[in-house]
Amino acid sequence: MEAVHRILVVDDEADVRDWLQSLLQDAGFVVDGVADGKAMRAALAERTYALLVLDLRLRGEDGLQLAREWRQKSAIPIIMMSGKGDETDRVVGLEMAADDYLTKPFSGREFLARIRAALRRTTELSRPALPRQDEAHECYHFAGWTLDLTARTLQQPDGQDCALTQGEFQLLATLVQHPGRIWSREQLLEHTRGLDTEVFDRTIDVLILRLRRKIEPNPRCPQLICTERGAGYLFRAAVSRS
């Protein structure tokens, strides 16, 4: 029997909070809703949650700071919600704490799809990769890292494995195999379209930010996956293949 996920929703607008709780309950999730940071901390201390949905603009509180605070204690997915005028805060949130974001207003369908995608990524990261025997490995090396396309693994400079979701791995593989090439969002989406987690606008931006958090020494000043303003992204590091 599949485990039922418990989700915590934090939003100070009662109508929004009630709507999100109803959507999640109808979809088969167990859900709690709270209005502020104090209640959020109390709920997280009392129960174990699979995912946190957090509004960026809580009355009198900084949702981004709450996300950062909880990220230091837990690796559960955090999905942040924000208004249309909060683009800078959304980017900072994704770089520092959150796993995904939604811009209000959004549809119930998109909300549930993002929830399921975040939970699916968590499952992927906890599932060990199966070794492929008796097969020559196609590997790409950059800045001390090794991306093994055969085993579908990423090895850190210290030899430890770095866990990637399917979407993160496919995107990194695309960039690494074509260093110096500028890719538009549309082109990168086309290369990951076979993955059912990658279906909404700005998904590539989210994947890029998650990859930067994992492989860049300083995600705020990326040296490997770089942005070409108005054009897209490129992989700037020197790459060798073995």
Summary of the structure (lengths in Angstrom):
residues: 242
radius of gyration: 18.7
end to end distance: 43.3
largest distance: 59.5
contacts: 706
relative contact order: 0.10
helix: 38%
strand: 21%
